[in-house]
Amino acid sequence: MRKILVVGAGQSGLQLALGLQSHGYEVTLMSNRTADEIRAGRVMSTQCMFHTALQHERDLQLNFWESQAPKIEGLGVSVAAPGSWAEGPAARAIDWVGKLDGYAQSVDQRVKMAGWMETFAQRGGQLVIHGAAVGDLDYFSRTYDLVLVSAGKGELVSMFARDPERSPYSEPQRALAVAYVHGLGPRPEHPEFDAARCNLVPGVGELFIMPTFTTSGRADILFWEGIPGGPLDVFNGVKDPREHLSLTLELMERYTPWEYARATNVELTDAGGTLAGRYAPTVRNPIGRLPGGGLVLGVADVVVANDPITGQGSNSASKCAAAYLASILEHGDKPFDEEWMQATFDRYWEIAQHVTKWTNAMLAPPPEHILNLIGAAGELQPAADRFANAFDNPADFENFFYEPEKTAAYLASLS
Ligand SMILES: Cc1cc2nc3c(=O)[nH]c(=O)nc-3n(C[C@H](O)[C@H](O)[C@H](O)COP(=O)(O)OP(=O)(O)OC[C@H]3O[C@@H](n4cnc5c(N)ncnc54)[C@H](O)[C@@H]3O)c2cc1C
């Protein structure tokens, strides 16, 4: 059987490794951390995944935590009235919730990646604990039929050239700060179902809140995305997780007091329950050329890393893994040459381009027609539902989001 090396045990690498393994491929998976190290380590994401991405996991029977993880049935949007925080806590100008056709879920990557890694090894897969360097890959590209690099945003991306035409930003557009907590109160509006909440604070940033399933059971995630240099960009260098949480709550009290009201009794899930950082959204050339002439194919975040403002990276990683798996299976015994690698990425880009376009649009100040759309969704439930469901299928934004005429025509069709 064909021998495939997967470098990096995250959402895409593990999903691909387990998928290939189930089809009888001889798979080696290289991870720079053991399952126990991942489980006991720091949180890595908020990893909210929508229906299509979750279905790819179900198709491979990898949805091990589906019954335990909260079912996120809606997506709420609130907007702070611009400048209302100058004199005291901000006022809320817009507030609505769209219903998802299929539920979303967030399973802490510490739980999922550790569990999947153990499953891969139990099923006879070869798991190598090693932080791969470019020099290692040179050797491996000669001994494996295919080397897939699914190492996220780590150093191995240096093998893949940045695609400037598809990467409009060269600097990080948000400073990220995540805290996993127990003790968050229910949403006052529609507490009968779980929802992810997007709070937009114009000119300042965004606060996302969503339920998750973590190492200690059900929890909630408080996730600030701050415009660099602005009032939310205060987490750099904060080492103490309690200080990180205090800062998170102080900012909530000022900019999103309606969320702060249910957060007064929260505590961190664990010492690894916080994360801060930033990165520039980047699309790369999918084929890495090794010094010895070998070729490797980049997967998911290695080749298309979007800002998490739209909560798409894990979704895209799942969709990328599913597309690559199909391309590998369809290719049979033919060589995995450069032409196949490019065609395999192009198939994924058909999906990913919509995510990149939408995410980069959301990072920019919203034009008037998008403000109108978000405002109108408060009065027009079908618009709220459509917006929410486009998180599952971002290609739909083409139909009603980017062009003022299409937005106006869509809203007119509802009233
Ligand atoms: C703060 C934040 C919030 C987010 N929220 C969401 C969200 O709500 N929804 C969503 O869909 N996405 C979200 N994302 C994005 C999502 O987490 C990533 O896009 C997704 O995990 C990418 O999957 P991947 O398989 O490409 O890489 P990763 O999941 O990053 O996995 C890469 C793996 O490779 C390992 N590795 C790195 N270098 C090496 C090496 N040299 N050798 C061996 N192993 C190596 C790493 O340790 C890691 O385990 C968020 C991201 C961040 C930072």
The ligand as an SDF file (V2000), in Angstrom:
LIG
                    3D

 53 58  0  0  0  0  0  0  0  0999 V2000
   -7.5640   32.4210   19.0330 C   0  0  0  0  0  0  0  0  0  0  0  0
   -8.0480   31.5490   17.9220 C   0  0  0  0  0  0  0  0  0  0  0  0
   -9.4040   31.2540   17.8120 C   0  0  0  0  0  0  0  0  0  0  0  0
   -9.8660   30.4530   16.7810 C   0  0  0  0  0  0  0  0  0  0  0  0
  -11.2070   30.1730   16.6890 N   0  0  0  0  0  0  0  0  0  0  0  0
  -11.6730   29.3940   15.6950 C   0  0  0  0  0  0  0  0  0  0  0  0
  -13.0600   29.0680   15.6110 C   0  0  0  0  0  0  0  0  0  0  0  0
  -13.8810   29.4360   16.4600 O   0  0  0  0  0  0  0  0  0  0  0  0
  -13.4670   28.2920   14.5800 N   0  0  0  0  0  0  0  0  0  0  0  0
  -12.5940   27.8290   13.6540 C   0  0  0  0  0  0  0  0  0  0  0  0
  -13.0260   27.1160   12.7390 O   0  0  0  0  0  0  0  0  0  0  0  0
  -11.2840   28.1040   13.7080 N   0  0  0  0  0  0  0  0  0  0  0  0
  -10.7950   28.8770   14.7100 C   0  0  0  0  0  0  0  0  0  0  0  0
   -9.4590   29.1440   14.7920 N   0  0  0  0  0  0  0  0  0  0  0  0
   -8.5490   28.6250   13.7560 C   0  0  0  0  0  0  0  0  0  0  0  0
   -8.2310   27.1530   13.9350 C   0  0  0  0  0  0  0  0  0  0  0  0
   -7.8540   26.8680   15.2560 O   0  0  0  0  0  0  0  0  0  0  0  0
   -7.0940   26.7610   12.9960 C   0  0  0  0  0  0  0  0  0  0  0  0
   -7.3070   27.3400   11.7410 O   0  0  0  0  0  0  0  0  0  0  0  0
   -7.0110   25.2420   12.8350 C   0  0  0  0  0  0  0  0  0  0  0  0
   -6.6650   24.6480   14.0540 O   0  0  0  0  0  0  0  0  0  0  0  0
   -5.9720   24.9100   11.7710 C   0  0  0  0  0  0  0  0  0  0  0  0
   -5.8340   23.5260   11.6800 O   0  0  0  0  0  0  0  0  0  0  0  0
   -4.4930   22.9270   11.0840 P   0  0  0  0  0  0  0  0  0  0  0  0
   -4.6750   21.4630   11.0230 O   0  0  0  0  0  0  0  0  0  0  0  0
   -4.1190   23.6360    9.8400 O   0  0  0  0  0  0  0  0  0  0  0  0
   -3.3430   23.3350   12.1100 O   0  0  0  0  0  0  0  0  0  0  0  0
   -3.2330   23.2150   13.6830 P   0  0  0  0  0  0  0  0  0  0  0  0
   -4.5350   22.8620   14.2920 O   0  0  0  0  0  0  0  0  0  0  0  0
   -2.5240   24.4390   14.1330 O   0  0  0  0  0  0  0  0  0  0  0  0
   -2.2630   21.9670   13.8910 O   0  0  0  0  0  0  0  0  0  0  0  0
   -0.9030   21.9820   13.5770 C   0  0  0  0  0  0  0  0  0  0  0  0
   -0.1840   20.9680   14.4470 C   0  0  0  0  0  0  0  0  0  0  0  0
    1.1620   20.7980   13.9660 O   0  0  0  0  0  0  0  0  0  0  0  0
    2.0540   20.8140   15.0690 C   0  0  0  0  0  0  0  0  0  0  0  0
    3.3680   21.2270   14.5570 N   0  0  0  0  0  0  0  0  0  0  0  0
    3.7960   22.4790   14.2890 C   0  0  0  0  0  0  0  0  0  0  0  0
    5.0600   22.4650   13.8030 N   0  0  0  0  0  0  0  0  0  0  0  0
    5.4250   21.1520   13.7660 C   0  0  0  0  0  0  0  0  0  0  0  0
    6.6130   20.4900   13.3480 C   0  0  0  0  0  0  0  0  0  0  0  0
    7.6570   21.1810   12.8880 N   0  0  0  0  0  0  0  0  0  0  0  0
    6.6640   19.1420   13.4340 N   0  0  0  0  0  0  0  0  0  0  0  0
    5.5890   18.4360   13.9170 C   0  0  0  0  0  0  0  0  0  0  0  0
    4.4360   19.0100   14.3260 N   0  0  0  0  0  0  0  0  0  0  0  0
    4.3460   20.3580   14.2320 C   0  0  0  0  0  0  0  0  0  0  0  0
    1.4220   21.7790   16.0440 C   0  0  0  0  0  0  0  0  0  0  0  0
    1.8880   21.5710   17.3610 O   0  0  0  0  0  0  0  0  0  0  0  0
   -0.0560   21.4030   15.8990 C   0  0  0  0  0  0  0  0  0  0  0  0
   -0.3890   20.3380   16.7270 O   0  0  0  0  0  0  0  0  0  0  0  0
   -8.9570   29.9290   15.8310 C   0  0  0  0  0  0  0  0  0  0  0  0
   -7.5970   30.2090   15.9430 C   0  0  0  0  0  0  0  0  0  0  0  0
   -7.1380   31.0080   16.9750 C   0  0  0  0  0  0  0  0  0  0  0  0
   -5.6640   31.2980   17.0960 C   0  0  0  0  0  0  0  0  0  0  0  0
  1  2  1  0
  2  3  1  0
  2 52  2  0
  3  4  2  0
  4  5  1  0
  4 50  1  0
  5  6  2  0
  6  7  1  0
  6 13  1  0
  7  8  2  0
  7  9  1  0
  9 10  1  0
 10 11  2  0
 10 12  1  0
 12 13  2  0
 13 14  1  0
 14 15  1  0
 14 50  1  0
 15 16  1  0
 16 17  1  0
 16 18  1  0
 18 19  1  0
 18 20  1  0
 20 21  1  0
 20 22  1  0
 22 23  1  0
 23 24  1  0
 24 25  2  0
 24 26  1  0
 24 27  1  0
 27 28  1  0
 28 29  2  0
 28 30  1  0
 28 31  1  0
 31 32  1  0
 32 33  1  0
 33 34  1  0
 33 48  1  0
 34 35  1  0
 35 36  1  0
 35 46  1  0
 36 37  1  0
 36 45  1  0
 37 38  2  0
 38 39  1  0
 39 40  1  0
 39 45  2  0
 40 41  1  0
 40 42  2  0
 42 43  1  0
 43 44  2  0
 44 45  1  0
 46 47  1  0
 46 48  1  0
 48 49  1  0
 50 51  2  0
 51 52  1  0
 52 53  1  0
M  END
$$$$
